[in-house]
Amino acid sequence: MPSASQADAGSALASRAGELVAIGARMDGKGWVPASAGNLSARLDGERIAITRSGVHKGRLASGDIIEVGMDGAALRAGDRPSAETLLHCQIYQQFPAAGAVLHGHSVAATALSLIDGAPLIHLEGYEILKAFPGIETHRATAALPVFENDQDMRRLAATIAPALRAAPIGYVLRGHGVYAWGEDVERSFWRLEALEFLLSCECERRRIR
């Protein structure tokens, strides 16, 4: 018979898994997670996170596709294979103790804009929806969205991101790849991802019609 702590841990995983399955379907509906792209996670406690397993379609998730890993990115159950980008999620949780969830998608806007503009930052200014992010209270604010060069070596990529992560409170982009956004819980992480995707789509449209 499982102990009370084991039962609590299982309940937390089941709850977060349900939220991530639902958010995966919403992201799929927006066209942000084609094929097996993207990865989704939620904090379970100070030592564990729930994250999508590798190679699954995020719009067709089942609760069994959400697995537990430690803060080092290692699966806690033998045979489970977490997303290749798990270390990037762990890095955000370690850097931001208030972060309760991390969402990553591969939208057309994020992919295309980051490829046509080789700058290390995307400057966002004049948008009312900037107020969706903590600490921004007016459309007159300017937010700098970091863009990092994509890399298949996750430890090297995490090391590249680390020095700039504290200054990236609204999220970041991997060039030619997609957006990372986070928030206090799964729902608010989705709001911030949605706001970022709207902003990136606006930037693409502005450049198209200039």
N, C-alpha and C positions, 0 to 999 in steps of 0.2 A: 504494500500500500504506500503511495507517495506521501512524503512528509508535507506539512503545511506550507513550507517554503517552496517545495517543488510544485505544489498545486498552484501557489501564487504566481510562480514563474511561468507555468504553463498557461495560466489565465491571461497574464500580461502579453505573452506571445500571441495567443489566439486573438486578443483584442486588437493589437497592432496589425496583425496579419489581415484581419477584416478591413481595417482602414486602408491599408496599402493596396489590397485587391481592388477596393472601390476607387481609389485615386488612380490606379493604373488604367482602369476602364475610362475614367474621365480624361486622362492624358491621351489615351488612344483615340478618343472621340475628337480631340483637337488636332490629331495628326502629328503628335510630338514623339511617339515611340514606335516607329515602323520596324517591322521584322522583330529582331530580339534586342533592339536598341534601348538604351536608357537603363536606369536602375533606381530603386526606391528603398528608403530605409527609415526606421524610427528607433529612437532610443528606448530601451527597456529599463535600464537602470545605469548606475555609474560604471558598470563593467561590461555590459552586453548591449548589442543592438540587433534588431530584426532587419533583414535585408533580403532582397530578391535573389534567388539562386541564379547561377549563370545559364544563359541560353534559352530563357523562356520569354514568350511574348507578353509584354506588360499589360496589354489589353485583354488577355485571356488567362489571367492569373487564377490559381486556386490557392487556398490557404496553405497547402503543402509546398507551394513554391516560395514561401517566406521562411527563411532559416535564421538561426541564431549564430552570431559571431562575437568574439571578444573584441576589445578595443585595439588589439593588434591585427585585426582582420582575419584571424584564423577561425574556421568553423568549429563549433562546440560539439558537433555530433559527427562521428566518423562517417565518411562517405558523402557528406554535404559539400557542394562546390559553390561558394559564394561568387557574386559578380566579380569580374576582373578588376573593377574600379573600387572595390570595398575599402581599400586604404584611403582613398580620397574622402569617403564618407567618414571614416574614423578620424581623420585629420580635422574635419569640421567639428565633430562632437568634442574633440579634445581642446580645440581652440575656443569654442563657444559653449560654455557650460549650459546656457539657456536653450541651446538648439535641441529640439525634440524630434525633428525629422529632417531629412535631406532628400530632395527630388532632383533627378537628372534626366533631361530629355534631349532629343535630337531633332529639333524643328528645322524647317527649311530656312526661316529667317535667321536663326542663330548661325547655322552652317554657312549660308551664302554670305551674310554680312561680314562675318569674321574672315572669310577668304578674300573678299574683294577689298577689304580695308586691312592693311597689314599693321596698323597701329597697335600698341600694347594696351590702349584704353579706348573704350567707346564712351564718349561724353554725351550724357543725356540731360537736356535742359529745356525748361519751358513746358513740361508735361504735367498736367494736373495729377495724373496717376502716380507720380513720384511719391505722393503722400501715402502710398501703400507701404512704404518702407519706414522702419523705425528711425526717429530723429529728423525726418523731413516733414516740414509743416507748410511748405509753400511751393507752388509751381515754379517759382523763381530760383529754386535750388538747382545746383548742378551736381549730378552723380556721375562718378567715374566707374565704369564697369570694366574690370581687368580682363584682358584676353591673354591666355597662356598658350604657348605652342603645344600642340598635341604630342604625345609620346606614349609608346606601347609599354615602356618600362615604368610601372606605377610607382615604384620607390623613387626613381629619379624625378618623375613628374611631381610627386608630393613634395620633394625637396625643393623643386623650382617654385612651387606655389607658396610654400611655407612663409618666406619673408614678406609676402604681400597679402597674406590672408587676413590679417587683422584689419587692414584697410579696405577690405572688400565686403562690407556688411550687407550689401544688397545681392550678392552673388558673384559669379564669374562665368566666363566662357572659355571653353577649350576650342582653339581654332579649327574650323572645318569639322567640328564634332558636336558641340551642344552646350547647354546651360546647366549650371549647378545653382540651386536655390535652397534656402533652409529657413526654418522658423520654429516657433515654440511648440508646434504640434503639426500633425499631418495636414490638417485643413489649412492652417495659416501658411504652411510651406507652399501649398498649392496656390493660394492667393498671390504669394510673392512670385512664384514661377509664372503664373498667368500674367501678372503685371509686367514682368521682365519680357515675356514673349510679346506682349502688346507693344511695348516700347521698341523692341527690336524690329517688329513688323512695321511700325511707324517709320523708323529710320530707313528701312529698305524702301518704303514707298516714297519718302521724301527724296531720296537719291534718284529714284526712278523718274520722278516728275520734274526735277529741277531743269 
